């Protein structure tokens, strides 16, 4: 039961981070540091959810902006 609750929380967090990224990109664009932070947060959440392939993609996108 506890595991299911955690999974639901991660899904909810992921949805919020994705919405945050959508708004951030509209306001400042994909190459802004704030967008990179949003992508990194999505990556962390995906990694925690054991979606490593998707997490790696988001980390890569974030790192490109951080450089």
C-alpha positions as CSV (number, residue, x, y, z in Angstrom):
1,X,0.0,0.0,0.0
2,X,2.8,2.5,0.9
3,X,4.6,1.8,-2.4
4,X,1.4,2.6,-4.3
5,X,1.1,5.9,-2.5
6,X,4.7,6.8,-3.3
7,X,4.2,5.9,-6.9
8,X,1.1,8.1,-7.1
9,X,3.0,11.0,-5.5
10,X,5.8,10.7,-8.1
11,X,3.3,10.7,-10.9
12,X,1.7,13.8,-9.4
13,X,5.1,15.4,-9.0
14,X,6.1,14.6,-12.6
15,X,2.9,16.2,-13.9
16,X,3.6,19.3,-11.9
17,X,7.2,19.5,-13.1
18,X,6.1,19.0,-16.7
19,X,3.6,21.8,-16.4
20,X,6.3,24.0,-14.8
21,X,8.5,23.3,-17.8
22,X,5.8,24.1,-20.3
23,X,5.1,27.5,-18.6
24,X,8.8,28.2,-18.2
25,X,9.5,27.5,-21.9
26,X,6.6,29.8,-23.0
27,X,8.0,32.6,-20.8
28,X,11.8,32.4,-21.3
29,X,12.5,29.7,-23.9
30,X,14.2,26.3,-23.9
31,X,17.7,27.7,-23.5
32,X,17.1,29.5,-20.3
33,X,18.6,28.3,-17.0
34,X,15.1,28.1,-15.4
35,X,14.1,25.6,-18.2
36,X,17.2,23.6,-17.5
37,X,16.3,23.4,-13.8
38,X,12.8,22.2,-14.7
39,X,14.3,19.5,-17.0
40,X,16.7,18.4,-14.3
41,X,13.8,18.1,-11.8
42,X,11.9,16.0,-14.3
43,X,15.0,13.8,-14.8
44,X,15.3,13.3,-11.0
45,X,11.7,12.3,-10.7
46,X,11.9,9.9,-13.7
47,X,15.0,8.3,-12.3
48,X,13.3,7.8,-8.9
49,X,10.4,6.1,-10.8
50,X,13.0,3.8,-12.5
51,X,12.4,5.3,-15.9
52,X,16.1,5.6,-16.5
53,X,16.0,6.1,-20.3
54,X,13.6,9.0,-20.1
55,X,15.5,10.4,-17.2
56,X,18.8,10.3,-19.1
57,X,17.2,12.3,-22.0
58,X,16.0,15.0,-19.6
59,X,19.4,15.2,-17.9
60,X,21.1,15.5,-21.2
61,X,18.8,18.4,-22.2
62,X,19.4,20.1,-18.9
63,X,23.2,19.7,-19.1
64,X,23.3,21.2,-22.6
65,X,21.8,24.4,-21.2
66,X,24.0,24.4,-18.1
67,X,27.1,24.5,-20.2
